[in-house]
């Protein structure tokens, strides 16, 4: 749970910094791309559970 909290805070900090510097957000711009990243993570978790 601590990892999730630290990751969220660091991600928000980077997003805030990018916004202040008027830089594009380093994230996929479409829902399909975001779901692709989620799918990769879920596949990783599934493999860790099985093996």
mmCIF entry with sequence, helices, sheets and N, C-alpha, C, O atoms, coordinates in Angstrom:
data_MODEL
# 
_entry.id   MODEL 
# 
_entity.id                         1 
_entity.type                       polymer 
_entity.pdbx_number_of_molecules   1 
# 
_entity_poly.entity_id                      1 
_entity_poly.type                           'polypeptide(L)' 
_entity_poly.nstd_linkage                   no 
_entity_poly.nstd_monomer                   no 
_entity_poly.pdbx_seq_one_letter_code       
;(UNK)(UNK)(UNK)(UNK)(UNK)(UNK)(UNK)(UNK)(UNK)(UNK)(UNK)(UNK)(UNK)(UNK)(UNK)(UNK)
(UNK)(UNK)(UNK)(UNK)(UNK)(UNK)(UNK)(UNK)(UNK)(UNK)(UNK)(UNK)(UNK)(UNK)(UNK)(UNK)
(UNK)(UNK)(UNK)(UNK)(UNK)(UNK)(UNK)(UNK)(UNK)(UNK)(UNK)(UNK)(UNK)(UNK)(UNK)(UNK)
(UNK)(UNK)(UNK)
;
_entity_poly.pdbx_seq_one_letter_code_can   XXXXXXXXXXXXXXXXXXXXXXXXXXXXXXXXXXXXXXXXXXXXXXXXXXX 
_entity_poly.pdbx_strand_id                 A 
# 
loop_
_entity_poly_seq.entity_id 
_entity_poly_seq.num 
_entity_poly_seq.mon_id 
_entity_poly_seq.hetero 
1 1  UNK n 
1 2  UNK n 
1 3  UNK n 
1 4  UNK n 
1 5  UNK n 
1 6  UNK n 
1 7  UNK n 
1 8  UNK n 
1 9  UNK n 
1 10 UNK n 
1 11 UNK n 
1 12 UNK n 
1 13 UNK n 
1 14 UNK n 
1 15 UNK n 
1 16 UNK n 
1 17 UNK n 
1 18 UNK n 
1 19 UNK n 
1 20 UNK n 
1 21 UNK n 
1 22 UNK n 
1 23 UNK n 
1 24 UNK n 
1 25 UNK n 
1 26 UNK n 
1 27 UNK n 
1 28 UNK n 
1 29 UNK n 
1 30 UNK n 
1 31 UNK n 
1 32 UNK n 
1 33 UNK n 
1 34 UNK n 
1 35 UNK n 
1 36 UNK n 
1 37 UNK n 
1 38 UNK n 
1 39 UNK n 
1 40 UNK n 
1 41 UNK n 
1 42 UNK n 
1 43 UNK n 
1 44 UNK n 
1 45 UNK n 
1 46 UNK n 
1 47 UNK n 
1 48 UNK n 
1 49 UNK n 
1 50 UNK n 
1 51 UNK n 
# 
_struct_asym.id          A 
_struct_asym.entity_id   1 
# 
loop_
_struct_conf.conf_type_id 
_struct_conf.id 
_struct_conf.pdbx_PDB_helix_id 
_struct_conf.beg_label_comp_id 
_struct_conf.beg_label_asym_id 
_struct_conf.beg_label_seq_id 
_struct_conf.pdbx_beg_PDB_ins_code 
_struct_conf.end_label_comp_id 
_struct_conf.end_label_asym_id 
_struct_conf.end_label_seq_id 
_struct_conf.pdbx_end_PDB_ins_code 
_struct_conf.beg_auth_comp_id 
_struct_conf.beg_auth_asym_id 
_struct_conf.beg_auth_seq_id 
_struct_conf.end_auth_comp_id 
_struct_conf.end_auth_asym_id 
_struct_conf.end_auth_seq_id 
_struct_conf.pdbx_PDB_helix_class 
_struct_conf.details 
_struct_conf.pdbx_PDB_helix_length 
HELX_P HELX_P1 AA1 UNK A 2  ? UNK A 20 ? UNK A 2  UNK A 20 1 ? 19 
HELX_P HELX_P2 AA2 UNK A 31 ? UNK A 50 ? UNK A 31 UNK A 50 1 ? 20 
# 
_struct_conf_type.id          HELX_P 
_struct_conf_type.criteria    ? 
_struct_conf_type.reference   ? 
# 
loop_
_atom_site.group_PDB 
_atom_site.id 
_atom_site.type_symbol 
_atom_site.label_atom_id 
_atom_site.label_alt_id 
_atom_site.label_comp_id 
_atom_site.label_asym_id 
_atom_site.label_entity_id 
_atom_site.label_seq_id 
_atom_site.pdbx_PDB_ins_code 
_atom_site.Cartn_x 
_atom_site.Cartn_y 
_atom_site.Cartn_z 
_atom_site.occupancy 
_atom_site.B_iso_or_equiv 
_atom_site.pdbx_formal_charge 
_atom_site.auth_seq_id 
_atom_site.auth_comp_id 
_atom_site.auth_asym_id 
_atom_site.auth_atom_id 
_atom_site.pdbx_PDB_model_num 
ATOM 1   N N  . UNK A 1 1  ? 0.823  -1.197  0.000   1.00 0.00 ? 1  UNK A N  1 
ATOM 2   C CA . UNK A 1 1  ? 0.000  0.000   0.000   1.00 0.00 ? 1  UNK A CA 1 
ATOM 3   C C  . UNK A 1 1  ? 0.868  1.263   0.000   1.00 0.00 ? 1  UNK A C  1 
ATOM 4   O O  . UNK A 1 1  ? 0.519  2.271   -0.615  1.00 0.00 ? 1  UNK A O  1 
ATOM 5   N N  . UNK A 1 2  ? 2.009  1.190   0.703   1.00 0.00 ? 2  UNK A N  1 
ATOM 6   C CA . UNK A 1 2  ? 2.906  2.345   0.748   1.00 0.00 ? 2  UNK A CA 1 
ATOM 7   C C  . UNK A 1 2  ? 3.451  2.664   -0.642  1.00 0.00 ? 2  UNK A C  1 
ATOM 8   O O  . UNK A 1 2  ? 3.598  3.834   -0.999  1.00 0.00 ? 2  UNK A O  1 
ATOM 9   N N  . UNK A 1 3  ? 3.755  1.616   -1.438  1.00 0.00 ? 3  UNK A N  1 
ATOM 10  C CA . UNK A 1 3  ? 4.240  1.821   -2.810  1.00 0.00 ? 3  UNK A CA 1 
ATOM 11  C C  . UNK A 1 3  ? 3.228  2.584   -3.645  1.00 0.00 ? 3  UNK A C  1 
ATOM 12  O O  . UNK A 1 3  ? 3.584  3.485   -4.405  1.00 0.00 ? 3  UNK A O  1 
ATOM 13  N N  . UNK A 1 4  ? 1.970  2.218   -3.497  1.00 0.00 ? 4  UNK A N  1 
ATOM 14  C CA . UNK A 1 4  ? 0.907  2.869   -4.270  1.00 0.00 ? 4  UNK A CA 1 
ATOM 15  C C  . UNK A 1 4  ? 0.808  4.341   -3.897  1.00 0.00 ? 4  UNK A C  1 
ATOM 16  O O  . UNK A 1 4  ? 0.676  5.201   -4.767  1.00 0.00 ? 4  UNK A O  1 
ATOM 17  N N  . UNK A 1 5  ? 0.872  4.623   -2.614  1.00 0.00 ? 5  UNK A N  1 
ATOM 18  C CA . UNK A 1 5  ? 0.782  6.010   -2.155  1.00 0.00 ? 5  UNK A CA 1 
ATOM 19  C C  . UNK A 1 5  ? 1.970  6.838   -2.648  1.00 0.00 ? 5  UNK A C  1 
ATOM 20  O O  . UNK A 1 5  ? 1.792  7.950   -3.145  1.00 0.00 ? 5  UNK A O  1 
ATOM 21  N N  . UNK A 1 6  ? 3.168  6.299   -2.510  1.00 0.00 ? 6  UNK A N  1 
ATOM 22  C CA . UNK A 1 6  ? 4.370  7.010   -2.963  1.00 0.00 ? 6  UNK A CA 1 
ATOM 23  C C  . UNK A 1 6  ? 4.331  7.209   -4.480  1.00 0.00 ? 6  UNK A C  1 
ATOM 24  O O  . UNK A 1 6  ? 4.683  8.280   -4.974  1.00 0.00 ? 6  UNK A O  1 
ATOM 25  N N  . UNK A 1 7  ? 3.907  6.184   -5.217  1.00 0.00 ? 7  UNK A N  1 
ATOM 26  C CA . UNK A 1 7  ? 3.812  6.293   -6.677  1.00 0.00 ? 7  UNK A CA 1 
ATOM 27  C C  . UNK A 1 7  ? 2.807  7.359   -7.089  1.00 0.00 ? 7  UNK A C  1 
ATOM 28  O O  . UNK A 1 7  ? 3.059  8.136   -8.010  1.00 0.00 ? 7  UNK A O  1 
ATOM 29  N N  . UNK A 1 8  ? 1.680  7.395   -6.411  1.00 0.00 ? 8  UNK A N  1 
ATOM 30  C CA . UNK A 1 8  ? 0.652  8.385   -6.725  1.00 0.00 ? 8  UNK A CA 1 
ATOM 31  C C  . UNK A 1 8  ? 1.153  9.799   -6.448  1.00 0.00 ? 8  UNK A C  1 
ATOM 32  O O  . UNK A 1 8  ? 0.965  10.703  -7.263  1.00 0.00 ? 8  UNK A O  1 
ATOM 33  N N  . UNK A 1 9  ? 1.788  9.983   -5.304  1.00 0.00 ? 9  UNK A N  1 
ATOM 34  C CA . UNK A 1 9  ? 2.299  11.309  -4.948  1.00 0.00 ? 9  UNK A CA 1 
ATOM 35  C C  . UNK A 1 9  ? 3.395  11.752  -5.915  1.00 0.00 ? 9  UNK A C  1 
ATOM 36  O O  . UNK A 1 9  ? 3.417  12.908  -6.339  1.00 0.00 ? 9  UNK A O  1 
ATOM 37  N N  . UNK A 1 10 ? 4.295  10.848  -6.262  1.00 0.00 ? 10 UNK A N  1 
ATOM 38  C CA . UNK A 1 10 ? 5.367  11.228  -7.190  1.00 0.00 ? 10 UNK A CA 1 
ATOM 39  C C  . UNK A 1 10 ? 4.801  11.517  -8.581  1.00 0.00 ? 10 UNK A C  1 
ATOM 40  O O  . UNK A 1 10 ? 5.250  12.448  -9.250  1.00 0.00 ? 10 UNK A O  1 
ATOM 41  N N  . UNK A 1 11 ? 3.831  10.735  -9.015  1.00 0.00 ? 11 UNK A N  1 
ATOM 42  C CA . UNK A 1 11 ? 3.191  10.989  -10.308 1.00 0.00 ? 11 UNK A CA 1 
ATOM 43  C C  . UNK A 1 11 ? 2.477  12.331  -10.346 1.00 0.00 ? 11 UNK A C  1 
ATOM 44  O O  . UNK A 1 11 ? 2.549  13.057  -11.338 1.00 0.00 ? 11 UNK A O  1 
ATOM 45  N N  . UNK A 1 12 ? 1.790  12.652  -9.263  1.00 0.00 ? 12 UNK A N  1 
ATOM 46  C CA . UNK A 1 12 ? 1.112  13.946  -9.191  1.00 0.00 ? 12 UNK A CA 1 
ATOM 47  C C  . UNK A 1 12 ? 2.121  15.091  -9.184  1.00 0.00 ? 12 UNK A C  1 
ATOM 48  O O  . UNK A 1 12 ? 1.883  16.135  -9.791  1.00 0.00 ? 12 UNK A O  1 
ATOM 49  N N  . UNK A 1 13 ? 3.241  14.896  -8.502  1.00 0.00 ? 13 UNK A N  1 
ATOM 50  C CA . UNK A 1 13 ? 4.285  15.925  -8.460  1.00 0.00 ? 13 UNK A CA 1 
ATOM 51  C C  . UNK A 1 13 ? 4.869  16.170  -9.850  1.00 0.00 ? 13 UNK A C  1 
ATOM 52  O O  . UNK A 1 13 ? 5.058  17.316  -10.258 1.00 0.00 ? 13 UNK A O  1 
ATOM 53  N N  . UNK A 1 14 ? 5.149  15.095  -10.565 1.00 0.00 ? 14 UNK A N  1 
ATOM 54  C CA . UNK A 1 14 ? 5.692  15.224  -11.922 1.00 0.00 ? 14 UNK A CA 1 
ATOM 55  C C  . UNK A 1 14 ? 4.667  15.884  -12.843 1.00 0.00 ? 14 UNK A C  1 
ATOM 56  O O  . UNK A 1 14 ? 5.017  16.758  -13.637 1.00 0.00 ? 14 UNK A O  1 
ATOM 57  N N  . UNK A 1 15 ? 3.411  15.470  -12.741 1.00 0.00 ? 15 UNK A N  1 
ATOM 58  C CA . UNK A 1 15 ? 2.355  16.087  -13.542 1.00 0.00 ? 15 UNK A CA 1 
ATOM 59  C C  . UNK A 1 15 ? 2.215  17.576  -13.256 1.00 0.00 ? 15 UNK A C  1 
ATOM 60  O O  . UNK A 1 15 ? 2.029  18.380  -14.169 1.00 0.00 ? 15 UNK A O  1 
ATOM 61  N N  . UNK A 1 16 ? 2.305  17.932  -11.980 1.00 0.00 ? 16 UNK A N  1 
ATOM 62  C CA . UNK A 1 16 ? 2.232  19.336  -11.578 1.00 0.00 ? 16 UNK A CA 1 
ATOM 63  C C  . UNK A 1 16 ? 3.402  20.124  -12.154 1.00 0.00 ? 16 UNK A C  1 
ATOM 64  O O  . UNK A 1 16 ? 3.224  21.226  -12.673 1.00 0.00 ? 16 UNK A O  1 
ATOM 65  N N  . UNK A 1 17 ? 4.606  19.550  -12.058 1.00 0.00 ? 17 UNK A N  1 
ATOM 66  C CA . UNK A 1 17 ? 5.807  20.200  -12.594 1.00 0.00 ? 17 UNK A CA 1 
ATOM 67  C C  . UNK A 1 17 ? 5.706  20.383  -14.111 1.00 0.00 ? 17 UNK A C  1 
ATOM 68  O O  . UNK A 1 17 ? 6.029  21.449  -14.635 1.00 0.00 ? 17 UNK A O  1 
ATOM 69  N N  . UNK A 1 18 ? 5.258  19.343  -14.809 1.00 0.00 ? 18 UNK A N  1 
ATOM 70  C CA . UNK A 1 18 ? 5.100  19.440  -16.265 1.00 0.00 ? 18 UNK A CA 1 
ATOM 71  C C  . UNK A 1 18 ? 4.087  20.529  -16.622 1.00 0.00 ? 18 UNK A C  1 
ATOM 72  O O  . UNK A 1 18 ? 4.267  21.252  -17.601 1.00 0.00 ? 18 UNK A O  1 
ATOM 73  N N  . UNK A 1 19 ? 3.030  20.643  -15.830 1.00 0.00 ? 19 UNK A N  1 
ATOM 74  C CA . UNK A 1 19 ? 2.021  21.666  -16.084 1.00 0.00 ? 19 UNK A CA 1 
ATOM 75  C C  . UNK A 1 19 ? 2.604  23.065  -15.892 1.00 0.00 ? 19 UNK A C  1 
ATOM 76  O O  . UNK A 1 19 ? 2.350  23.963  -16.696 1.00 0.00 ? 19 UNK A O  1 
ATOM 77  N N  . UNK A 1 20 ? 3.382  23.248  -14.830 1.00 0.00 ? 20 UNK A N  1 
ATOM 78  C CA . UNK A 1 20 ? 4.002  24.552  -14.584 1.00 0.00 ? 20 UNK A CA 1 
ATOM 79  C C  . UNK A 1 20 ? 4.972  24.945  -15.689 1.00 0.00 ? 20 UNK A C  1 
ATOM 80  O O  . UNK A 1 20 ? 5.069  26.118  -16.049 1.00 0.00 ? 20 UNK A O  1 
ATOM 81  N N  . UNK A 1 21 ? 5.690  23.964  -16.226 1.00 0.00 ? 21 UNK A N  1 
ATOM 82  C CA . UNK A 1 21 ? 6.675  24.226  -17.271 1.00 0.00 ? 21 UNK A CA 1 
ATOM 83  C C  . UNK A 1 21 ? 6.067  24.221  -18.674 1.00 0.00 ? 21 UNK A C  1 
ATOM 84  O O  . UNK A 1 21 ? 6.774  24.378  -19.669 1.00 0.00 ? 21 UNK A O  1 
ATOM 85  N N  . UNK A 1 22 ? 4.738  24.037  -18.739 1.00 0.00 ? 22 UNK A N  1 
ATOM 86  C CA . UNK A 1 22 ? 4.009  24.014  -20.018 1.00 0.00 ? 22 UNK A CA 1 
ATOM 87  C C  . UNK A 1 22 ? 4.530  22.927  -20.957 1.00 0.00 ? 22 UNK A C  1 
ATOM 88  O O  . UNK A 1 22 ? 4.630  23.140  -22.166 1.00 0.00 ? 22 UNK A O  1 
ATOM 89  N N  . UNK A 1 23 ? 4.860  21.765  -20.398 1.00 0.00 ? 23 UNK A N  1 
ATOM 90  C CA . UNK A 1 23 ? 5.323  20.622  -21.182 1.00 0.00 ? 23 UNK A CA 1 
ATOM 91  C C  . UNK A 1 23 ? 4.171  19.644  -21.382 1.00 0.00 ? 23 UNK A C  1 
ATOM 92  O O  . UNK A 1 23 ? 3.257  19.603  -20.559 1.00 0.00 ? 23 UNK A O  1 
ATOM 93  N N  . UNK A 1 24 ? 4.193  18.864  -22.445 1.00 0.00 ? 24 UNK A N  1 
ATOM 94  C CA . UNK A 1 24 ? 3.138  17.861  -22.636 1.00 0.00 ? 24 UNK A CA 1 
ATOM 95  C C  . UNK A 1 24 ? 3.263  16.753  -21.585 1.00 0.00 ? 24 UNK A C  1 
ATOM 96  O O  . UNK A 1 24 ? 4.365  16.391  -21.172 1.00 0.00 ? 24 UNK A O  1 
ATOM 97  N N  . UNK A 1 25 ? 2.142  16.238  -21.173 1.00 0.00 ? 25 UNK A N  1 
ATOM 98  C CA . UNK A 1 25 ? 2.117  15.171  -20.171 1.00 0.00 ? 25 UNK A CA 1 
ATOM 99  C C  . UNK A 1 25 ? 2.694  13.897  -20.780 1.00 0.00 ? 25 UNK A C  1 
ATOM 100 O O  . UNK A 1 25 ? 2.271  13.486  -21.860 1.00 0.00 ? 25 UNK A O  1 
ATOM 101 N N  . UNK A 1 26 ? 3.661  13.264  -20.099 1.00 0.00 ? 26 UNK A N  1 
ATOM 102 C CA . UNK A 1 26 ? 4.261  12.036  -20.641 1.00 0.00 ? 26 UNK A CA 1 
ATOM 103 C C  . UNK A 1 26 ? 3.391  10.819  -20.370 1.00 0.00 ? 26 UNK A C  1 
ATOM 104 O O  . UNK A 1 26 ? 3.805  9.889   -19.678 1.00 0.00 ? 26 UNK A O  1 
ATOM 105 N N  . UNK A 1 27 ? 2.191  10.833  -20.917 1.00 0.00 ? 27 UNK A N  1 
ATOM 106 C CA . UNK A 1 27 ? 1.247  9.736   -20.720 1.00 0.00 ? 27 UNK A CA 1 
ATOM 107 C C  . UNK A 1 27 ? 0.495  9.511   -22.025 1.00 0.00 ? 27 UNK A C  1 
ATOM 108 O O  . UNK A 1 27 ? 0.379  10.424  -22.842 1.00 0.00 ? 27 UNK A O  1 
ATOM 109 N N  . UNK A 1 28 ? -0.015 8.298   -22.225 1.00 0.00 ? 28 UNK A N  1 
ATOM 110 C CA . UNK A 1 28 ? -0.790 8.034   -23.445 1.00 0.00 ? 28 UNK A CA 1 
ATOM 111 C C  . UNK A 1 28 ? -2.019 8.946   -23.522 1.00 0.00 ? 28 UNK A C  1 
ATOM 112 O O  . UNK A 1 28 ? -2.731 9.096   -22.529 1.00 0.00 ? 28 UNK A O  1 
ATOM 113 N N  . UNK A 1 29 ? -2.278 9.556   -24.677 1.00 0.00 ? 29 UNK A N  1 
ATOM 114 C CA . UNK A 1 29 ? -3.357 10.524  -24.790 1.00 0.00 ? 29 UNK A CA 1 
ATOM 115 C C  . UNK A 1 29 ? -4.747 9.926   -25.003 1.00 0.00 ? 29 UNK A C  1 
ATOM 116 O O  . UNK A 1 29 ? -5.737 10.655  -24.953 1.00 0.00 ? 29 UNK A O  1 
ATOM 117 N N  . UNK A 1 30 ? -4.844 8.629   -25.239 1.00 0.00 ? 30 UNK A N  1 
ATOM 118 C CA . UNK A 1 30 ? -6.153 8.040   -25.512 1.00 0.00 ? 30 UNK A CA 1 
ATOM 119 C C  . UNK A 1 30 ? -6.463 6.926   -24.524 1.00 0.00 ? 30 UNK A C  1 
ATOM 120 O O  . UNK A 1 30 ? -5.562 6.337   -23.928 1.00 0.00 ? 30 UNK A O  1 
ATOM 121 N N  . UNK A 1 31 ? -7.742 6.650   -24.361 1.00 0.00 ? 31 UNK A N  1 
ATOM 122 C CA . UNK A 1 31 ? -8.163 5.593   -23.444 1.00 0.00 ? 31 UNK A CA 1 
ATOM 123 C C  . UNK A 1 31 ? -7.629 4.237   -23.887 1.00 0.00 ? 31 UNK A C  1 
ATOM 124 O O  . UNK A 1 31 ? -7.263 3.416   -23.045 1.00 0.00 ? 31 UNK A O  1 
ATOM 125 N N  . UNK A 1 32 ? -7.578 3.993   -25.173 1.00 0.00 ? 32 UNK A N  1 
ATOM 126 C CA . UNK A 1 32 ? -7.058 2.723   -25.672 1.00 0.00 ? 32 UNK A CA 1 
ATOM 127 C C  . UNK A 1 32 ? -5.611 2.497   -25.254 1.00 0.00 ? 32 UNK A C  1 
ATOM 128 O O  . UNK A 1 32 ? -5.232 1.389   -24.872 1.00 0.00 ? 32 UNK A O  1 
ATOM 129 N N  . UNK A 1 33 ? -4.813 3.545   -25.328 1.00 0.00 ? 33 UNK A N  1 
ATOM 130 C CA . UNK A 1 33 ? -3.409 3.426   -24.927 1.00 0.00 ? 33 UNK A CA 1 
ATOM 131 C C  . UNK A 1 33 ? -3.282 3.198   -23.425 1.00 0.00 ? 33 UNK A C  1 
ATOM 132 O O  . UNK A 1 33 ? -2.453 2.404   -22.981 1.00 0.00 ? 33 UNK A O  1 
ATOM 133 N N  . UNK A 1 34 ? -4.102 3.895   -22.647 1.00 0.00 ? 34 UNK A N  1 
ATOM 134 C CA . UNK A 1 34 ? -4.089 3.705   -21.193 1.00 0.00 ? 34 UNK A CA 1 
ATOM 135 C C  . UNK A 1 34 ? -4.493 2.274   -20.856 1.00 0.00 ? 34 UNK A C  1 
ATOM 136 O O  . UNK A 1 34 ? -3.880 1.643   -19.995 1.00 0.00 ? 34 UNK A O  1 
ATOM 137 N N  . UNK A 1 35 ? -5.516 1.761   -21.527 1.00 0.00 ? 35 UNK A N  1 
ATOM 138 C CA . UNK A 1 35 ? -5.962 0.389   -21.258 1.00 0.00 ? 35 UNK A CA 1 
ATOM 139 C C  . UNK A 1 35 ? -4.905 -0.622  -21.686 1.00 0.00 ? 35 UNK A C  1 
ATOM 140 O O  . UNK A 1 35 ? -4.814 -1.699  -21.098 1.00 0.00 ? 35 UNK A O  1 
ATOM 141 N N  . UNK A 1 36 ? -4.111 -0.298  -22.689 1.00 0.00 ? 36 UNK A N  1 
ATOM 142 C CA . UNK A 1 36 ? -3.007 -1.170  -23.076 1.00 0.00 ? 36 UNK A CA 1 
ATOM 143 C C  . UNK A 1 36 ? -1.988 -1.285  -21.958 1.00 0.00 ? 36 UNK A C  1 
ATOM 144 O O  . UNK A 1 36 ? -1.493 -2.375  -21.675 1.00 0.00 ? 36 UNK A O  1 
ATOM 145 N N  . UNK A 1 37 ? -1.674 -0.172  -21.323 1.00 0.00 ? 37 UNK A N  1 
ATOM 146 C CA . UNK A 1 37 ? -0.747 -0.181  -20.188 1.00 0.00 ? 37 UNK A CA 1 
ATOM 147 C C  . UNK A 1 37 ? -1.348 -0.971  -19.030 1.00 0.00 ? 37 UNK A C  1 
ATOM 148 O O  . UNK A 1 37 ? -0.651 -1.755  -18.385 1.00 0.00 ? 37 UNK A O  1 
ATOM 149 N N  . UNK A 1 38 ? -2.628 -0.772  -18.764 1.00 0.00 ? 38 UNK A N  1 
ATOM 150 C CA . UNK A 1 38 ? -3.307 -1.528  -17.703 1.00 0.00 ? 38 UNK A CA 1 
ATOM 151 C C  . UNK A 1 38 ? -3.282 -3.016  -18.027 1.00 0.00 ? 38 UNK A C  1 
ATOM 152 O O  . UNK A 1 38 ? -3.051 -3.835  -17.137 1.00 0.00 ? 38 UNK A O  1 
ATOM 153 N N  . UNK A 1 39 ? -3.515 -3.376  -19.276 1.00 0.00 ? 39 UNK A N  1 
ATOM 154 C CA . UNK A 1 39 ? -3.487 -4.781  -19.685 1.00 0.00 ? 39 UNK A CA 1 
ATOM 155 C C  . UNK A 1 39 ? -2.126 -5.418  -19.480 1.00 0.00 ? 39 UNK A C  1 
ATOM 156 O O  . UNK A 1 39 ? -2.035 -6.567  -19.045 1.00 0.00 ? 39 UNK A O  1 
ATOM 157 N N  . UNK A 1 40 ? -1.068 -4.681  -19.790 1.00 0.00 ? 40 UNK A N  1 
ATOM 158 C CA . UNK A 1 40 ? 0.286  -5.197  -19.564 1.00 0.00 ? 40 UNK A CA 1 
ATOM 159 C C  . UNK A 1 40 ? 0.498  -5.459  -18.077 1.00 0.00 ? 40 UNK A C  1 
ATOM 160 O O  . UNK A 1 40 ? 1.042  -6.496  -17.697 1.00 0.00 ? 40 UNK A O  1 
ATOM 161 N N  . UNK A 1 41 ? 0.072  -4.531  -17.249 1.00 0.00 ? 41 UNK A N  1 
ATOM 162 C CA . UNK A 1 41 ? 0.230  -4.711  -15.801 1.00 0.00 ? 41 UNK A CA 1 
ATOM 163 C C  . UNK A 1 41 ? -0.585 -5.904  -15.300 1.00 0.00 ? 41 UNK A C  1 
ATOM 164 O O  . UNK A 1 41 ? -0.090 -6.703  -14.504 1.00 0.00 ? 41 UNK A O  1 
ATOM 165 N N  . UNK A 1 42 ? -1.820 -6.026  -15.760 1.00 0.00 ? 42 UNK A N  1 
ATOM 166 C CA . UNK A 1 42 ? -2.659 -7.149  -15.323 1.00 0.00 ? 42 UNK A CA 1 
ATOM 167 C C  . UNK A 1 42 ? -2.083 -8.480  -15.779 1.00 0.00 ? 42 UNK A C  1 
ATOM 168 O O  . UNK A 1 42 ? -2.154 -9.468  -15.047 1.00 0.00 ? 42 UNK A O  1 
ATOM 169 N N  . UNK A 1 43 ? -1.518 -8.520  -16.970 1.00 0.00 ? 43 UNK A N  1 
ATOM 170 C CA . UNK A 1 43 ? -0.851 -9.734  -17.436 1.00 0.00 ? 43 UNK A CA 1 
ATOM 171 C C  . UNK A 1 43 ? 0.335  -10.087 -16.559 1.00 0.00 ? 43 UNK A C  1 
ATOM 172 O O  . UNK A 1 43 ? 0.562  -11.259 -16.261 1.00 0.00 ? 43 UNK A O  1 
ATOM 173 N N  . UNK A 1 44 ? 1.089  -9.085  -16.144 1.00 0.00 ? 44 UNK A N  1 
ATOM 174 C CA . UNK A 1 44 ? 2.224  -9.299  -15.241 1.00 0.00 ? 44 UNK A CA 1 
ATOM 175 C C  . UNK A 1 44 ? 1.753  -9.871  -13.907 1.00 0.00 ? 44 UNK A C  1 
ATOM 176 O O  . UNK A 1 44 ? 2.338  -10.825 -13.394 1.00 0.00 ? 44 UNK A O  1 
ATOM 177 N N  . UNK A 1 45 ? 0.697  -9.287  -13.348 1.00 0.00 ? 45 UNK A N  1 
ATOM 178 C CA . UNK A 1 45 ? 0.161  -9.765  -12.069 1.00 0.00 ? 45 UNK A CA 1 
ATOM 179 C C  . UNK A 1 45 ? -0.359 -11.191 -12.205 1.00 0.00 ? 45 UNK A C  1 
ATOM 180 O O  . UNK A 1 45 ? -0.141 -12.014 -11.316 1.00 0.00 ? 45 UNK A O  1 
ATOM 181 N N  . UNK A 1 46 ? -1.036 -11.491 -13.293 1.00 0.00 ? 46 UNK A N  1 
ATOM 182 C CA . UNK A 1 46 ? -1.555 -12.839 -13.524 1.00 0.00 ? 46 UNK A CA 1 
ATOM 183 C C  . UNK A 1 46 ? -0.417 -13.853 -13.612 1.00 0.00 ? 46 UNK A C  1 
ATOM 184 O O  . UNK A 1 46 ? -0.505 -14.936 -13.035 1.00 0.00 ? 46 UNK A O  1 
ATOM 185 N N  . UNK A 1 47 ? 0.638  -13.510 -14.326 1.00 0.00 ? 47 UNK A N  1 
ATOM 186 C CA . UNK A 1 47 ? 1.787  -14.412 -14.449 1.00 0.00 ? 47 UNK A CA 1 
ATOM 187 C C  . UNK A 1 47 ? 2.449  -14.638 -13.093 1.00 0.00 ? 47 UNK A C  1 
ATOM 188 O O  . UNK A 1 47 ? 2.869  -15.754 -12.789 1.00 0.00 ? 47 UNK A O  1 
ATOM 189 N N  . UNK A 1 48 ? 2.545  -13.594 -12.279 1.00 0.00 ? 48 UNK A N  1 
ATOM 190 C CA . UNK A 1 48 ? 3.129  -13.741 -10.948 1.00 0.00 ? 48 UNK A CA 1 
ATOM 191 C C  . UNK A 1 48 ? 2.259  -14.626 -10.061 1.00 0.00 ? 48 UNK A C  1 
ATOM 192 O O  . UNK A 1 48 ? 2.776  -15.368 -9.225  1.00 0.00 ? 48 UNK A O  1 
ATOM 193 N N  . UNK A 1 49 ? 0.950  -14.552 -10.235 1.00 0.00 ? 49 UNK A N  1 
ATOM 194 C CA . UNK A 1 49 ? 0.029  -15.366 -9.447  1.00 0.00 ? 49 UNK A CA 1 
ATOM 195 C C  . UNK A 1 49 ? 0.115  -16.832 -9.852  1.00 0.00 ? 49 UNK A C  1 
ATOM 196 O O  . UNK A 1 49 ? 0.108  -17.712 -8.992  1.00 0.00 ? 49 UNK A O  1 
ATOM 197 N N  . UNK A 1 50 ? 0.195  -17.100 -11.143 1.00 0.00 ? 50 UNK A N  1 
ATOM 198 C CA . UNK A 1 50 ? 0.229  -18.481 -11.638 1.00 0.00 ? 50 UNK A CA 1 
ATOM 199 C C  . UNK A 1 50 ? 1.568  -19.135 -11.345 1.00 0.00 ? 50 UNK A C  1 
ATOM 200 O O  . UNK A 1 50 ? 1.614  -20.281 -10.898 1.00 0.00 ? 50 UNK A O  1 
ATOM 201 N N  . UNK A 1 51 ? 2.646  -18.427 -11.590 1.00 0.00 ? 51 UNK A N  1 
ATOM 202 C CA . UNK A 1 51 ? 3.976  -19.004 -11.419 1.00 0.00 ? 51 UNK A CA 1 
ATOM 203 C C  . UNK A 1 51 ? 4.564  -18.531 -10.126 1.00 0.00 ? 51 UNK A C  1 
ATOM 204 O O  . UNK A 1 51 ? 5.687  -18.902 -9.786  1.00 0.00 ? 51 UNK A O  1 
# 
